[in-house]
Amino acid sequence: MPIIKVENLVKRFGSITAVNNISFNVEEGAIFGFLGPNGAGKTTTISILCTLLVPTSGNAFVNGYDCEKESSSVR
């Protein structure tokens, strides 16, 4: 089971799409680089994984907990 699982994640701020349908898994113990140019949605994605933002659509899980529905367990 992956420690981080992101499925079809989308985040929009009005007419701006900050994260556009990304999916990835990070296995427990893995070293994972999250790289991209400015404005690619890296900080927005991490903010969703930290439960600071709610995704427009898609799912994000940390240690099996849904970041949107089980935010206190994620934290």
C-alpha positions in Angstrom: 0.0 0.0 0.0 1.4 3.4 -0.9 2.0 5.9 1.9 0.8 8.7 -0.5 -1.7 8.1 -3.2 -3.1 10.9 -5.5 -5.8 10.0 -8.1 -7.0 12.4 -10.8 -6.4 15.5 -8.6 -7.7 18.8 -9.8 -7.7 22.2 -8.0 -9.2 25.3 -9.5 -9.2 28.8 -8.2 -12.0 30.5 -10.2 -11.0 30.3 -13.8 -7.4 29.3 -13.0 -6.5 25.6 -12.9 -3.6 25.1 -10.5 -3.5 21.3 -10.6 -4.8 19.5 -13.6 -5.6 15.8 -13.3 -2.5 14.4 -11.7 -2.0 10.9 -10.3 0.9 9.3 -8.5 1.8 6.9 -5.7 4.7 7.1 -3.2 5.7 3.9 -1.5 6.6 3.9 2.1 10.4 4.4 2.6 10.8 5.8 -0.9 12.6 9.0 -1.7 10.4 11.1 -4.0 11.3 14.3 -5.8 8.4 16.6 -6.6 9.9 18.8 -9.3 8.4 21.2 -11.8 8.6 24.8 -13.1 7.1 27.7 -11.2 3.3 27.6 -11.4 3.1 23.9 -12.0 1.0 23.2 -8.9 3.6 21.7 -6.6 2.7 23.9 -3.6 -1.0 23.5 -4.2 -0.7 19.7 -4.3 1.4 19.6 -1.1 -1.2 21.9 0.5 -4.0 19.4 -0.4 -1.9 16.5 1.0 -1.4 18.6 4.2 -5.2 19.2 4.4 -4.8 23.0 4.0 -6.8 23.0 0.8 -9.7 20.9 -0.5 -9.4 19.5 -4.1 -11.9 20.6 -6.7 -12.0 16.9 -7.8 -10.0 13.7 -7.4 -8.7 12.1 -4.3 -5.6 12.3 -2.1 -4.7 9.8 0.6 -1.9 9.8 3.2 -1.2 6.5 5.0 -4.6 5.3 3.7 -6.6 8.3 5.1 -8.6 10.5 2.8 -7.2 14.0 2.9 -10.6 15.6 2.5 -12.8 13.3 4.6 -10.3 12.3 7.3 -8.2 15.4 7.7 -7.6 15.1 11.4 -6.2 11.6 10.9 -3.9 12.8 8.2 -2.6 15.6 10.4 
